[in-house]
Amino acid sequence: MALYFTKQSTLHAGIIMDGNGRWALARGLSRAAGHRAGVETVGRVVEAAPEVGIGILTLFAFSSDNWRRPPAEVDALMRLMGIYLEKELGRCVNQGVRLQVIGRRDRLTPALCAAISRAEAATERGSKLWLRIAVDYSARDAILAAARGVAELSLDALGSALGPPVDLLIRTGGERRLSDFLLWECAYAELVFSRTMWPDFGAQDLAAAVREFRGRERRFGAVPEKPMRLREAWLD
């Protein structure tokens, strides 16, 4: 699997983009309007990511559990996904962004699957940022599929099949849970939670999360060099 570097200390950041619906309802808007605003945030964050040392960015767009939502909302989310792929394809190519969609595709429409394939093919040479978008994604399903697919079951084989480990996991919207997102890859991720709803999240918020990450000591099970002050996981 290729690695993509923008700076000497490249990070893999995962973001659970939460709060679109609550953001919209608080403003008297439909939940679909919140999701449309959330798509605009994706553009801002993708543009800002390389500048703060993020080389791999994985965004949680649609969980396998989200099929339980009202059909009209699911349809709106899928349409927005297709619109985003068509609208942003040229900019991704120009900005050196490699786009990959992870998750199941058998429940997506043929038109959306075709749009995903076109975007992945057109951006495969991008080396400034590796943008991974999780659609119809469940970490538990991904782990099960990886275990079934490897020739010999081992930690290294599963890790290679699943994808790069996450350094920094951000969740917006005030909730503090992983919601079946990158469970294996987040084994040693630093977790940062923000009360900011996703449509209001921007480049400054992303930079603040990276600064918080840089200020932590990652020990991976080892003994700290000196006693560390306990830190809250909240970004704000």
Secondary structure, DSSP 4 states (H G I P E B T S, - for coil): -----SSTT-EEEEEE---HHHHHHTTT--HHHHHHHHHHHHHHHHHHGGGGTEEEEEEEEEEGGGGGS-HHHHHHHHHHHHHHHHHHHHHHHHTTEEEEEES--TTS-HHHHHHHHHHHHHTTT--SEEEEEEEEE-HHHHHHHHHHH-SS--HHHHHHHH-PPPSEEEE-TT----TTSSTTTTTTPEEEE--S-GGG--HHHHHHHHHHHHTS---TTSPPSS------SB--
